[in-house]
């Protein structure tokens, strides 16, 4: 096994102004950064230069691609918009393919309603599978997000969400470790 720290970036899946999910993504990055043996960074899709007059790998952003290629796992923070995920997130995700194969992904749903993004997570599961990502069995949900953070972006009920985050991260780290070992040690017939 490699002694190299796991690299698990966090993708903020919306570019909308006034997005509450930005607070969630920053909280998650803060929590991951405290874990020994884990490196992370925030990938804000707002800052990825993607063309909208073409699609797929032909419009791949080299930095985004390199970051995903290096990643051992991913966390996607995605708000629920009308029971679905933001179109720009799907557009950005579709620019890469081989970078995702046999890597773990944890989904974090954010919602202004009481379901905490469960519907957006359900809608993303087949997309994750098609991209070659392995979804962990535990999701993070942030319901009524407009009430969870104070005006400066600090989580009000931090202990509850830290407990949820621990369980989520334990599973994601385990899966990312096992899949990294598999990618490095087990050949796949193509």
mmCIF file of the C-alpha atoms, coordinates in Angstrom:
data_MODEL
# 
_entry.id   MODEL 
# 
loop_
_atom_site.group_PDB 
_atom_site.id 
_atom_site.type_symbol 
_atom_site.label_atom_id 
_atom_site.label_alt_id 
_atom_site.label_comp_id 
_atom_site.label_asym_id 
_atom_site.label_entity_id 
_atom_site.label_seq_id 
_atom_site.pdbx_PDB_ins_code 
_atom_site.Cartn_x 
_atom_site.Cartn_y 
_atom_site.Cartn_z 
_atom_site.occupancy 
_atom_site.B_iso_or_equiv 
_atom_site.pdbx_formal_charge 
_atom_site.auth_seq_id 
_atom_site.auth_comp_id 
_atom_site.auth_asym_id 
_atom_site.auth_atom_id 
_atom_site.pdbx_PDB_model_num 
ATOM 1   C CA . UNK A 1 1   ? 0.000   0.000  0.000   1.00 0.00 ? 1   UNK A CA 1 
ATOM 2   C CA . UNK A 1 2   ? 1.131   3.516  -0.775  1.00 0.00 ? 2   UNK A CA 1 
ATOM 3   C CA . UNK A 1 3   ? 2.009   5.937  2.016   1.00 0.00 ? 3   UNK A CA 1 
ATOM 4   C CA . UNK A 1 4   ? 0.966   8.816  -0.222  1.00 0.00 ? 4   UNK A CA 1 
ATOM 5   C CA . UNK A 1 5   ? -2.003  10.702 1.270   1.00 0.00 ? 5   UNK A CA 1 
ATOM 6   C CA . UNK A 1 6   ? -5.362  10.102 -0.341  1.00 0.00 ? 6   UNK A CA 1 
ATOM 7   C CA . UNK A 1 7   ? -6.470  12.988 -2.514  1.00 0.00 ? 7   UNK A CA 1 
ATOM 8   C CA . UNK A 1 8   ? -10.210 13.635 -2.259  1.00 0.00 ? 8   UNK A CA 1 
ATOM 9   C CA . UNK A 1 9   ? -11.314 16.919 -3.871  1.00 0.00 ? 9   UNK A CA 1 
ATOM 10  C CA . UNK A 1 10  ? -14.736 18.465 -3.289  1.00 0.00 ? 10  UNK A CA 1 
ATOM 11  C CA . UNK A 1 11  ? -16.714 19.604 -6.333  1.00 0.00 ? 11  UNK A CA 1 
ATOM 12  C CA . UNK A 1 12  ? -19.162 22.460 -5.740  1.00 0.00 ? 12  UNK A CA 1 
ATOM 13  C CA . UNK A 1 13  ? -21.824 21.637 -8.309  1.00 0.00 ? 13  UNK A CA 1 
ATOM 14  C CA . UNK A 1 14  ? -23.522 24.951 -9.019  1.00 0.00 ? 14  UNK A CA 1 
ATOM 15  C CA . UNK A 1 15  ? -22.536 28.332 -10.352 1.00 0.00 ? 15  UNK A CA 1 
ATOM 16  C CA . UNK A 1 16  ? -25.635 30.257 -9.239  1.00 0.00 ? 16  UNK A CA 1 
ATOM 17  C CA . UNK A 1 17  ? -25.318 33.553 -7.418  1.00 0.00 ? 17  UNK A CA 1 
ATOM 18  C CA . UNK A 1 18  ? -26.301 33.380 -3.736  1.00 0.00 ? 18  UNK A CA 1 
ATOM 19  C CA . UNK A 1 19  ? -25.778 29.622 -3.601  1.00 0.00 ? 19  UNK A CA 1 
ATOM 20  C CA . UNK A 1 20  ? -26.195 28.194 -0.112  1.00 0.00 ? 20  UNK A CA 1 
ATOM 21  C CA . UNK A 1 21  ? -24.333 25.040 -1.111  1.00 0.00 ? 21  UNK A CA 1 
ATOM 22  C CA . UNK A 1 22  ? -21.089 27.033 -1.086  1.00 0.00 ? 22  UNK A CA 1 
ATOM 23  C CA . UNK A 1 23  ? -21.266 27.115 2.730   1.00 0.00 ? 23  UNK A CA 1 
ATOM 24  C CA . UNK A 1 24  ? -21.760 23.350 2.752   1.00 0.00 ? 24  UNK A CA 1 
ATOM 25  C CA . UNK A 1 25  ? -18.779 22.764 0.436   1.00 0.00 ? 25  UNK A CA 1 
ATOM 26  C CA . UNK A 1 26  ? -16.520 24.962 2.566   1.00 0.00 ? 26  UNK A CA 1 
ATOM 27  C CA . UNK A 1 27  ? -17.615 23.129 5.724   1.00 0.00 ? 27  UNK A CA 1 
ATOM 28  C CA . UNK A 1 28  ? -16.802 19.781 4.096   1.00 0.00 ? 28  UNK A CA 1 
ATOM 29  C CA . UNK A 1 29  ? -13.370 20.957 2.918   1.00 0.00 ? 29  UNK A CA 1 
ATOM 30  C CA . UNK A 1 30  ? -12.668 22.258 6.441   1.00 0.00 ? 30  UNK A CA 1 
ATOM 31  C CA . UNK A 1 31  ? -13.583 18.883 7.968   1.00 0.00 ? 31  UNK A CA 1 
ATOM 32  C CA . UNK A 1 32  ? -11.603 16.824 5.451   1.00 0.00 ? 32  UNK A CA 1 
ATOM 33  C CA . UNK A 1 33  ? -8.547  19.038 5.929   1.00 0.00 ? 33  UNK A CA 1 
ATOM 34  C CA . UNK A 1 34  ? -8.457  17.994 9.587   1.00 0.00 ? 34  UNK A CA 1 
ATOM 35  C CA . UNK A 1 35  ? -8.102  14.315 8.668   1.00 0.00 ? 35  UNK A CA 1 
ATOM 36  C CA . UNK A 1 36  ? -4.588  12.926 8.764   1.00 0.00 ? 36  UNK A CA 1 
ATOM 37  C CA . UNK A 1 37  ? -3.460  11.309 5.525   1.00 0.00 ? 37  UNK A CA 1 
ATOM 38  C CA . UNK A 1 38  ? -6.014  13.142 3.374   1.00 0.00 ? 38  UNK A CA 1 
ATOM 39  C CA . UNK A 1 39  ? -5.475  16.005 0.966   1.00 0.00 ? 39  UNK A CA 1 
ATOM 40  C CA . UNK A 1 40  ? -8.324  17.983 -0.551  1.00 0.00 ? 40  UNK A CA 1 
ATOM 41  C CA . UNK A 1 41  ? -9.179  21.065 -2.525  1.00 0.00 ? 41  UNK A CA 1 
ATOM 42  C CA . UNK A 1 42  ? -12.379 22.808 -3.520  1.00 0.00 ? 42  UNK A CA 1 
ATOM 43  C CA . UNK A 1 43  ? -13.276 22.661 -7.200  1.00 0.00 ? 43  UNK A CA 1 
ATOM 44  C CA . UNK A 1 44  ? -15.848 25.342 -7.942  1.00 0.00 ? 44  UNK A CA 1 
ATOM 45  C CA . UNK A 1 45  ? -17.475 24.674 -11.310 1.00 0.00 ? 45  UNK A CA 1 
ATOM 46  C CA . UNK A 1 46  ? -18.050 28.423 -11.572 1.00 0.00 ? 46  UNK A CA 1 
ATOM 47  C CA . UNK A 1 47  ? -14.318 28.760 -12.278 1.00 0.00 ? 47  UNK A CA 1 
ATOM 48  C CA . UNK A 1 48  ? -13.977 26.037 -14.909 1.00 0.00 ? 48  UNK A CA 1 
ATOM 49  C CA . UNK A 1 49  ? -13.811 27.468 -18.408 1.00 0.00 ? 49  UNK A CA 1 
ATOM 50  C CA . UNK A 1 50  ? -16.138 25.188 -20.342 1.00 0.00 ? 50  UNK A CA 1 
ATOM 51  C CA . UNK A 1 51  ? -17.499 25.874 -23.797 1.00 0.00 ? 51  UNK A CA 1 
ATOM 52  C CA . UNK A 1 52  ? -21.233 25.512 -24.278 1.00 0.00 ? 52  UNK A CA 1 
ATOM 53  C CA . UNK A 1 53  ? -21.059 25.199 -28.062 1.00 0.00 ? 53  UNK A CA 1 
ATOM 54  C CA . UNK A 1 54  ? -19.693 21.644 -27.934 1.00 0.00 ? 54  UNK A CA 1 
ATOM 55  C CA . UNK A 1 55  ? -19.762 18.765 -25.477 1.00 0.00 ? 55  UNK A CA 1 
ATOM 56  C CA . UNK A 1 56  ? -17.802 15.871 -24.069 1.00 0.00 ? 56  UNK A CA 1 
ATOM 57  C CA . UNK A 1 57  ? -14.087 15.382 -23.906 1.00 0.00 ? 57  UNK A CA 1 
ATOM 58  C CA . UNK A 1 58  ? -13.442 17.755 -26.799 1.00 0.00 ? 58  UNK A CA 1 
ATOM 59  C CA . UNK A 1 59  ? -13.980 20.667 -24.385 1.00 0.00 ? 59  UNK A CA 1 
ATOM 60  C CA . UNK A 1 60  ? -12.015 19.180 -21.481 1.00 0.00 ? 60  UNK A CA 1 
ATOM 61  C CA . UNK A 1 61  ? -10.412 21.680 -19.095 1.00 0.00 ? 61  UNK A CA 1 
ATOM 62  C CA . UNK A 1 62  ? -6.799  20.480 -18.628 1.00 0.00 ? 62  UNK A CA 1 
ATOM 63  C CA . UNK A 1 63  ? -6.565  21.517 -14.963 1.00 0.00 ? 63  UNK A CA 1 
ATOM 64  C CA . UNK A 1 64  ? -9.906  19.898 -14.050 1.00 0.00 ? 64  UNK A CA 1 
ATOM 65  C CA . UNK A 1 65  ? -8.879  16.736 -15.887 1.00 0.00 ? 65  UNK A CA 1 
ATOM 66  C CA . UNK A 1 66  ? -5.487  16.591 -14.126 1.00 0.00 ? 66  UNK A CA 1 
ATOM 67  C CA . UNK A 1 67  ? -7.097  17.115 -10.721 1.00 0.00 ? 67  UNK A CA 1 
ATOM 68  C CA . UNK A 1 68  ? -9.598  14.310 -11.321 1.00 0.00 ? 68  UNK A CA 1 
ATOM 69  C CA . UNK A 1 69  ? -6.890  12.031 -12.685 1.00 0.00 ? 69  UNK A CA 1 
ATOM 70  C CA . UNK A 1 70  ? -4.895  12.523 -9.468  1.00 0.00 ? 70  UNK A CA 1 
ATOM 71  C CA . UNK A 1 71  ? -7.961  12.037 -7.230  1.00 0.00 ? 71  UNK A CA 1 
ATOM 72  C CA . UNK A 1 72  ? -8.501  8.842  -5.266  1.00 0.00 ? 72  UNK A CA 1 
ATOM 73  C CA . UNK A 1 73  ? -12.113 9.757  -4.586  1.00 0.00 ? 73  UNK A CA 1 
ATOM 74  C CA . UNK A 1 74  ? -14.502 12.673 -4.945  1.00 0.00 ? 74  UNK A CA 1 
ATOM 75  C CA . UNK A 1 75  ? -17.183 14.463 -3.026  1.00 0.00 ? 75  UNK A CA 1 
ATOM 76  C CA . UNK A 1 76  ? -19.824 16.221 -5.055  1.00 0.00 ? 76  UNK A CA 1 
ATOM 77  C CA . UNK A 1 77  ? -21.846 18.897 -3.252  1.00 0.00 ? 77  UNK A CA 1 
ATOM 78  C CA . UNK A 1 78  ? -24.958 19.339 -5.332  1.00 0.00 ? 78  UNK A CA 1 
ATOM 79  C CA . UNK A 1 79  ? -28.048 21.433 -4.708  1.00 0.00 ? 79  UNK A CA 1 
ATOM 80  C CA . UNK A 1 80  ? -31.447 20.140 -5.665  1.00 0.00 ? 80  UNK A CA 1 
ATOM 81  C CA . UNK A 1 81  ? -33.051 22.380 -8.274  1.00 0.00 ? 81  UNK A CA 1 
ATOM 82  C CA . UNK A 1 82  ? -36.609 21.324 -9.127  1.00 0.00 ? 82  UNK A CA 1 
ATOM 83  C CA . UNK A 1 83  ? -35.886 17.696 -8.125  1.00 0.00 ? 83  UNK A CA 1 
ATOM 84  C CA . UNK A 1 84  ? -32.774 17.572 -10.312 1.00 0.00 ? 84  UNK A CA 1 
ATOM 85  C CA . UNK A 1 85  ? -29.132 18.548 -10.550 1.00 0.00 ? 85  UNK A CA 1 
ATOM 86  C CA . UNK A 1 86  ? -27.718 21.666 -12.206 1.00 0.00 ? 86  UNK A CA 1 
ATOM 87  C CA . UNK A 1 87  ? -27.185 21.270 -15.940 1.00 0.00 ? 87  UNK A CA 1 
ATOM 88  C CA . UNK A 1 88  ? -23.777 22.936 -15.760 1.00 0.00 ? 88  UNK A CA 1 
ATOM 89  C CA . UNK A 1 89  ? -22.594 20.279 -13.295 1.00 0.00 ? 89  UNK A CA 1 
ATOM 90  C CA . UNK A 1 90  ? -23.565 17.535 -15.747 1.00 0.00 ? 90  UNK A CA 1 
ATOM 91  C CA . UNK A 1 91  ? -21.902 19.422 -18.581 1.00 0.00 ? 91  UNK A CA 1 
ATOM 92  C CA . UNK A 1 92  ? -18.662 19.762 -16.581 1.00 0.00 ? 92  UNK A CA 1 
ATOM 93  C CA . UNK A 1 93  ? -18.690 16.130 -15.391 1.00 0.00 ? 93  UNK A CA 1 
ATOM 94  C CA . UNK A 1 94  ? -19.187 14.889 -18.965 1.00 0.00 ? 94  UNK A CA 1 
ATOM 95  C CA . UNK A 1 95  ? -15.918 16.468 -20.089 1.00 0.00 ? 95  UNK A CA 1 
ATOM 96  C CA . UNK A 1 96  ? -13.950 13.683 -18.410 1.00 0.00 ? 96  UNK A CA 1 
ATOM 97  C CA . UNK A 1 97  ? -14.318 9.923  -18.617 1.00 0.00 ? 97  UNK A CA 1 
ATOM 98  C CA . UNK A 1 98  ? -11.203 7.834  -17.966 1.00 0.00 ? 98  UNK A CA 1 
ATOM 99  C CA . UNK A 1 99  ? -10.324 10.077 -14.997 1.00 0.00 ? 99  UNK A CA 1 
ATOM 100 C CA . UNK A 1 100 ? -13.251 8.636  -12.995 1.00 0.00 ? 100 UNK A CA 1 
ATOM 101 C CA . UNK A 1 101 ? -12.860 4.908  -13.576 1.00 0.00 ? 101 UNK A CA 1 
ATOM 102 C CA . UNK A 1 102 ? -12.791 2.834  -10.373 1.00 0.00 ? 102 UNK A CA 1 
ATOM 103 C CA . UNK A 1 103 ? -12.807 5.803  -8.008  1.00 0.00 ? 103 UNK A CA 1 
ATOM 104 C CA . UNK A 1 104 ? -15.085 6.371  -5.044  1.00 0.00 ? 104 UNK A CA 1 
ATOM 105 C CA . UNK A 1 105 ? -17.609 9.188  -4.913  1.00 0.00 ? 105 UNK A CA 1 
ATOM 106 C CA . UNK A 1 106 ? -19.617 10.546 -2.005  1.00 0.00 ? 106 UNK A CA 1 
ATOM 107 C CA . UNK A 1 107 ? -22.685 12.621 -2.771  1.00 0.00 ? 107 UNK A CA 1 
ATOM 108 C CA . UNK A 1 108 ? -23.821 15.518 -0.647  1.00 0.00 ? 108 UNK A CA 1 
ATOM 109 C CA . UNK A 1 109 ? -27.322 16.809 -1.335  1.00 0.00 ? 109 UNK A CA 1 
ATOM 110 C CA . UNK A 1 110 ? -28.338 20.349 -0.436  1.00 0.00 ? 110 UNK A CA 1 
ATOM 111 C CA . UNK A 1 111 ? -31.920 21.556 -0.392  1.00 0.00 ? 111 UNK A CA 1 
ATOM 112 C CA . UNK A 1 112 ? -34.042 24.461 0.786   1.00 0.00 ? 112 UNK A CA 1 
ATOM 113 C CA . UNK A 1 113 ? -36.718 21.879 1.580   1.00 0.00 ? 113 UNK A CA 1 
ATOM 114 C CA . UNK A 1 114 ? -36.986 19.159 4.157   1.00 0.00 ? 114 UNK A CA 1 
ATOM 115 C CA . UNK A 1 115 ? -35.602 16.262 2.085   1.00 0.00 ? 115 UNK A CA 1 
ATOM 116 C CA . UNK A 1 116 ? -32.006 17.506 2.044   1.00 0.00 ? 116 UNK A CA 1 
ATOM 117 C CA . UNK A 1 117 ? -31.329 16.834 -1.605  1.00 0.00 ? 117 UNK A CA 1 
ATOM 118 C CA . UNK A 1 118 ? -32.315 13.157 -1.538  1.00 0.00 ? 118 UNK A CA 1 
ATOM 119 C CA . UNK A 1 119 ? -34.020 13.472 -4.926  1.00 0.00 ? 119 UNK A CA 1 
ATOM 120 C CA . UNK A 1 120 ? -30.986 15.044 -6.566  1.00 0.00 ? 120 UNK A CA 1 
ATOM 121 C CA . UNK A 1 121 ? -28.806 12.253 -5.186  1.00 0.00 ? 121 UNK A CA 1 
ATOM 122 C CA . UNK A 1 122 ? -31.196 9.643  -6.582  1.00 0.00 ? 122 UNK A CA 1 
ATOM 123 C CA . UNK A 1 123 ? -31.037 11.362 -9.971  1.00 0.00 ? 123 UNK A CA 1 
ATOM 124 C CA . UNK A 1 124 ? -27.228 11.451 -9.916  1.00 0.00 ? 124 UNK A CA 1 
ATOM 125 C CA . UNK A 1 125 ? -26.681 7.778  -9.067  1.00 0.00 ? 125 UNK A CA 1 
ATOM 126 C CA . UNK A 1 126 ? -27.069 6.466  -12.648 1.00 0.00 ? 126 UNK A CA 1 
ATOM 127 C CA . UNK A 1 127 ? -24.810 9.270  -13.896 1.00 0.00 ? 127 UNK A CA 1 
ATOM 128 C CA . UNK A 1 128 ? -22.098 8.302  -11.394 1.00 0.00 ? 128 UNK A CA 1 
ATOM 129 C CA . UNK A 1 129 ? -22.315 4.683  -12.473 1.00 0.00 ? 129 UNK A CA 1 
ATOM 130 C CA . UNK A 1 130 ? -22.091 5.563  -16.156 1.00 0.00 ? 130 UNK A CA 1 
ATOM 131 C CA . UNK A 1 131 ? -19.009 7.707  -15.485 1.00 0.00 ? 131 UNK A CA 1 
ATOM 132 C CA . UNK A 1 132 ? -17.319 4.727  -13.801 1.00 0.00 ? 132 UNK A CA 1 
ATOM 133 C CA . UNK A 1 133 ? -17.454 6.112  -10.261 1.00 0.00 ? 133 UNK A CA 1 
ATOM 134 C CA . UNK A 1 134 ? -18.311 3.858  -7.314  1.00 0.00 ? 134 UNK A CA 1 
ATOM 135 C CA . UNK A 1 135 ? -20.861 5.512  -5.042  1.00 0.00 ? 135 UNK A CA 1 
ATOM 136 C CA . UNK A 1 136 ? -20.442 4.937  -1.316  1.00 0.00 ? 136 UNK A CA 1 
ATOM 137 C CA . UNK A 1 137 ? -23.530 3.741  0.518   1.00 0.00 ? 137 UNK A CA 1 
ATOM 138 C CA . UNK A 1 138 ? -23.806 6.720  2.874   1.00 0.00 ? 138 UNK A CA 1 
ATOM 139 C CA . UNK A 1 139 ? -24.853 10.178 1.642   1.00 0.00 ? 139 UNK A CA 1 
ATOM 140 C CA . UNK A 1 140 ? -24.740 13.569 3.346   1.00 0.00 ? 140 UNK A CA 1 
ATOM 141 C CA . UNK A 1 141 ? -27.908 15.628 3.326   1.00 0.00 ? 141 UNK A CA 1 
ATOM 142 C CA . UNK A 1 142 ? -28.337 19.278 4.255   1.00 0.00 ? 142 UNK A CA 1 
ATOM 143 C CA . UNK A 1 143 ? -32.059 20.097 4.599   1.00 0.00 ? 143 UNK A CA 1 
ATOM 144 C CA . UNK A 1 144 ? -33.447 23.618 4.997   1.00 0.00 ? 144 UNK A CA 1 
ATOM 145 C CA . UNK A 1 145 ? -29.976 24.915 4.165   1.00 0.00 ? 145 UNK A CA 1 
ATOM 146 C CA . UNK A 1 146 ? -31.037 28.556 4.491   1.00 0.00 ? 146 UNK A CA 1 
ATOM 147 C CA . UNK A 1 147 ? -31.477 27.943 8.251   1.00 0.00 ? 147 UNK A CA 1 
ATOM 148 C CA . UNK A 1 148 ? -28.267 25.954 8.855   1.00 0.00 ? 148 UNK A CA 1 
ATOM 149 C CA . UNK A 1 149 ? -25.666 28.720 8.549   1.00 0.00 ? 149 UNK A CA 1 
ATOM 150 C CA . UNK A 1 150 ? -25.335 32.135 10.130  1.00 0.00 ? 150 UNK A CA 1 
ATOM 151 C CA . UNK A 1 151 ? -24.804 35.303 8.063   1.00 0.00 ? 151 UNK A CA 1 
ATOM 152 C CA . UNK A 1 152 ? -21.027 34.703 7.939   1.00 0.00 ? 152 UNK A CA 1 
ATOM 153 C CA . UNK A 1 153 ? -21.325 31.118 6.699   1.00 0.00 ? 153 UNK A CA 1 
ATOM 154 C CA . UNK A 1 154 ? -20.729 29.299 9.997   1.00 0.00 ? 154 UNK A CA 1 
ATOM 155 C CA . UNK A 1 155 ? -22.707 26.129 10.591  1.00 0.00 ? 155 UNK A CA 1 
ATOM 156 C CA . UNK A 1 156 ? -25.098 26.631 13.515  1.00 0.00 ? 156 UNK A CA 1 
ATOM 157 C CA . UNK A 1 157 ? -25.501 22.979 14.613  1.00 0.00 ? 157 UNK A CA 1 
ATOM 158 C CA . UNK A 1 158 ? -21.917 21.934 13.927  1.00 0.00 ? 158 UNK A CA 1 
ATOM 159 C CA . UNK A 1 159 ? -21.739 18.884 16.288  1.00 0.00 ? 159 UNK A CA 1 
ATOM 160 C CA . UNK A 1 160 ? -24.624 17.122 14.502  1.00 0.00 ? 160 UNK A CA 1 
ATOM 161 C CA . UNK A 1 161 ? -23.104 17.615 11.079  1.00 0.00 ? 161 UNK A CA 1 
ATOM 162 C CA . UNK A 1 162 ? -19.606 16.693 12.255  1.00 0.00 ? 162 UNK A CA 1 
ATOM 163 C CA . UNK A 1 163 ? -21.000 13.324 13.440  1.00 0.00 ? 163 UNK A CA 1 
ATOM 164 C CA . UNK A 1 164 ? -22.688 12.783 10.076  1.00 0.00 ? 164 UNK A CA 1 
ATOM 165 C CA . UNK A 1 165 ? -19.527 13.845 8.280   1.00 0.00 ? 165 UNK A CA 1 
ATOM 166 C CA . UNK A 1 166 ? -17.418 11.355 10.269  1.00 0.00 ? 166 UNK A CA 1 
ATOM 167 C CA . UNK A 1 167 ? -19.528 8.407  9.159   1.00 0.00 ? 167 UNK A CA 1 
ATOM 168 C CA . UNK A 1 168 ? -19.572 9.640  5.558   1.00 0.00 ? 168 UNK A CA 1 
ATOM 169 C CA . UNK A 1 169 ? -15.794 10.216 5.496   1.00 0.00 ? 169 UNK A CA 1 
ATOM 170 C CA . UNK A 1 170 ? -14.970 6.889  7.156   1.00 0.00 ? 170 UNK A CA 1 
ATOM 171 C CA . UNK A 1 171 ? -16.793 5.091  4.337   1.00 0.00 ? 171 UNK A CA 1 
ATOM 172 C CA . UNK A 1 172 ? -15.351 7.307  1.587   1.00 0.00 ? 172 UNK A CA 1 
ATOM 173 C CA . UNK A 1 173 ? -11.788 6.897  2.881   1.00 0.00 ? 173 UNK A CA 1 
ATOM 174 C CA . UNK A 1 174 ? -12.181 3.119  3.142   1.00 0.00 ? 174 UNK A CA 1 
ATOM 175 C CA . UNK A 1 175 ? -13.596 2.856  -0.371  1.00 0.00 ? 175 UNK A CA 1 
ATOM 176 C CA . UNK A 1 176 ? -11.003 5.252  -1.826  1.00 0.00 ? 176 UNK A CA 1 
ATOM 177 C CA . UNK A 1 177 ? -8.183  3.265  -0.197  1.00 0.00 ? 177 UNK A CA 1 
ATOM 178 C CA . UNK A 1 178 ? -9.454  -0.081 -1.450  1.00 0.00 ? 178 UNK A CA 1 
ATOM 179 C CA . UNK A 1 179 ? -10.056 1.225  -4.959  1.00 0.00 ? 179 UNK A CA 1 
ATOM 180 C CA . UNK A 1 180 ? -6.620  2.887  -5.116  1.00 0.00 ? 180 UNK A CA 1 
ATOM 181 C CA . UNK A 1 181 ? -5.065  -0.448 -4.154  1.00 0.00 ? 181 UNK A CA 1 
ATOM 182 C CA . UNK A 1 182 ? -7.119  -2.144 -6.863  1.00 0.00 ? 182 UNK A CA 1 
ATOM 183 C CA . UNK A 1 183 ? -6.154  0.401  -9.534  1.00 0.00 ? 183 UNK A CA 1 
ATOM 184 C CA . UNK A 1 184 ? -2.474  -0.016 -8.632  1.00 0.00 ? 184 UNK A CA 1 
ATOM 185 C CA . UNK A 1 185 ? -2.400  -3.785 -8.118  1.00 0.00 ? 185 UNK A CA 1 
ATOM 186 C CA . UNK A 1 186 ? -5.088  -5.532 -10.142 1.00 0.00 ? 186 UNK A CA 1 
ATOM 187 C CA . UNK A 1 187 ? -5.199  -5.456 -13.909 1.00 0.00 ? 187 UNK A CA 1 
ATOM 188 C CA . UNK A 1 188 ? -8.538  -5.225 -15.640 1.00 0.00 ? 188 UNK A CA 1 
ATOM 189 C CA . UNK A 1 189 ? -9.180  -7.049 -18.877 1.00 0.00 ? 189 UNK A CA 1 
ATOM 190 C CA . UNK A 1 190 ? -10.494 -4.738 -21.562 1.00 0.00 ? 190 UNK A CA 1 
# 
